[in-house]
Amino acid sequence: MADPRIKIFKDVSEIIGSVIDLNNLLDVIIVSATKIMNAKASSLLLKDERTGRLFFHIATGDKKEEVKRFELEKGEGIAGWVAEKGEPLLVTNVKEDPRWSDKISTATAFDTRSIACAPLKVGDNILGVIEIIDHEDGSVLKNEDLETLIAFSELSAATILKARVYSSVHSQNKRLRQELDKKFTIVGESPTLKKLIADSSKVAHSNATVLMTGESGTGKELIARLIHNTSPRKEQPFVVINCGALTETLL
């Protein structure tokens, strides 16, 4: 019989290919990791590049809201050690491990026996860590849990990289569009032109079809761009077609 964990992992991988929003994707990954390993709690911590601190981006479990208020100093605790070394770690008895910091457990009254933690790595760059605490029934984590967590950490890192690339491309595209819009800015102070701009703004917020007529060179395309750029559809493409270049039969 097929391992149900494989199906869940496959489903999560397919979701990543169709969704861009980083928070939604990471939520799906962490919730799925928690479910697969029957973890009592889990969290994803991201590293502040300026300070090196770790902050809780996502957390699950009974104390998730309280946990998200904490930050870890560089190298602090098991999560800090993993982020600093870039190596996964399984600790089956945290109270006997010198790397363990009980700051959060004590403050939230959350009992912790074991932790599995894996780095979020893109190349040599450590973005943060992902960790799980105990099994839901209170039993300690095992090596196979760490192996599964490593797979989820790789998935999470790839998700973050994809989202950042998308964000960068989106920002560049936005800047290019702003530069292009400047090229087609309408300049003028005459009453006629002001009325035309005002009327265009009114039309832009309706679903009406607009027909503009006038001699060649009078600025019909400028007005069309103005209507598009002030409408709710401004994020959609603006397509210019030169009908004069089309044959009568094609029209």
N, C-alpha and C positions, 0 to 999 in steps of 0.2 A: 504493500500500500504506500502511495506517495506521501512524503512528508508534507503536511499542510503548511509548514513554514516556507517551503519553496514557492508555493502558489502565492502567498501573501507578499513575499519579496518580489516576485515577478510582477504582481499587480502594482506594487509601489513604483517599480522601475518604469512601467508603462505610463503611469500618471505623470512622472517627471518629464516625459517626452511631450506632454500635451499642455502643461501648466507652467506659467512663467513666474507668478507671484511667489517670492521667496518664502514669506512667512507661511503661506498655505502648504507649500511643498515640505518645508521642514516640520510642520505640525504633523503631516501625514507620515513622514519618516519616523519621527519620535514615537508617535502613538503606535505605529506598526511594530517598531522594535520592542516597545513595552509589551505589546500583546504577544508577540512571537516568543519572547523569553519569560513570559509570565512574571514580569518584574514588579516589585512593590512601588518603585518610583524610578524616574529617569529624568535626565536633563541634557540640554545642549548649551554649552557655554562658548561664547565667542571672545576672541582676544582683542583688546584695545591696543592698536598698533603703537599708539603714542606712549602709553604707560606700561604696557605689558600685562595689565590686570585682566582677569577673566570675569565676565558678567553673564548672568543667566538669561539667555535669549528665549528658551522654552523650558518648561518644567512640568512634570506630571506627578501625580500622587496626592495624598491627603494634604500635604503642606506646600503645594506648588506656589501659591500666591505669596506665602511668607518667604519661601526660598528665593524667589525672584528679586527680593529686596537686597540680597547680599552680593558682594563682589569678593573675588579672591586676589590677593596680591601675587605678583610674579613668583612662581615656584611654590606657592602655598598649597598645602594639602596634596592629596593624591591627584586631583585634577590639574593642579598647578605643576606638579612633577611631570605628568604626562605631556602637558603643553610645552614645558621647557625641554624635555628630552626628545619629544616626538616619537615616543614608543608606547605601545599598548601595555596595560597592566591589569592583572587580576589579583585582588587582595581578598583572601577568604576569611581573614579575621582582622578587621581594621584596628582593633584595640591593641594588637600586638605589632602593628607596623609603625615605625617612627615617622613615616611620611604622612600619616593620618592627622587631620585637623578636625577636632570635634566642635569647632566654633558654630557651625550651622546646626548640627544635630542637637547640641545643647540648647541653643536659642529657640529652636522650633519644637523641642521635645520629641524628636523623631529618632527612633532607635535604628541603628545601622549595624549590620553584622559583616556584610561583604560588599565589595564594589568592583565592577568591571569598568574600565575606562580606556577609550581609544582616541587618538588624535585625529583632528580634521586637517588633512594635509593636501596641499596642491603643490606638487613638486617638492621643494624644500621649505615651502612657506607653511607655517602652522597657523591655521585660522582660528582654532579653538579645540574643544574636546567634546565628546559625547560619552555619557556615563549612565550606568544603571545600578540600582541598589537592591540587593536581595531578591529572592523570589517572592511572589505574592503570598505563599504559604509560610514564609519566614525562613525557609531553607537557604543555604548559602549558594552563591553562584559557582559555576564550574567552568572548565576550560572551553567546553563547547559554546557556552554563553559568550565568552570573550571572542571566540572565532566569529560568531554571528554578529556581535557588536562591531567588530572590525569591518565586516562587509557593509554594515549600515553606516559606519563612519566614512567609508569611501564613497558611498552613495550620497551622503550629506555634503561632503566636500565638493563632489562633482556638481551637485545642485547649486551650491553657493557660487561656484565658479561660473556656471551657466547664467545664473541670475545677474551676476556682476557684469558679465560680457554683454548681456541684453541691455542692462541699465546704461552701460557705456555707449553702446550703439544708439540707444534711444536718445541719450543726451546729445550726442553728436548730430543726430538727425534733426533734433529740435533746434540746435544752434544754426544748422544749415538752412532750415526753413525760416528762421528769424532773419538771417542775412538775405535770403531770397525775398522775403516780404518787404524789406527795406528798399529793395530795387524797384518795387512796384507801388511805393507810397504815393498817394495822391497829394499834391501840393497846390494850394489855392485858397483864397479867402473871399471869393465873390459870393454874393447871396445865392446865385443860381447853383454854384458848385456845392455850397453848404446844404441847400435844399436837396440836391441830388444824393449827397452822402447820407443825410437824415432819412430820406426815403429808402435808400439801399439798406440801411440798418433795420428799418421796419420789416422789409421784405425778407431779410436774412433770417429772422426768427419765426418765419411761417413756412409752411410746406408748399407754398404757391410756386408755380412755374413762371419764370421771368424771361421775357423777351426784350432785348435791348437793340435798338436800331440807331443808325447814324453813319456818317461818312467814314471812310477808312482813316484811321489816325486820330479819331476823336476820343479814344480811351474806353471803348466798350469792354475790352479785356480787363482793364484796371478796375472798372466798376464790378465786373464779374468776380474778380479776385477779392474785392472788398466785401461783397456779399458772402462769399465762401468763408473768408477769414473771420467774419463776425457772426457766423451762424453756428449752431450746435454741431454742425458737421465739419468743423474746421480741421479736426484731426484726420479726416479722410482725405484721400488724394484729390487734387484739383487737376482735371484733365482738359487740356486745350486741344481742340481739333480745328484745323484750318480748312473750312468747307470749300474755300476757293481752290484748294489743291485736289479736291475729290471730283471725279468725273460724274456726269449726270446720271449715268446708269448705276454707278456705285451708290449714289445718294438714294 
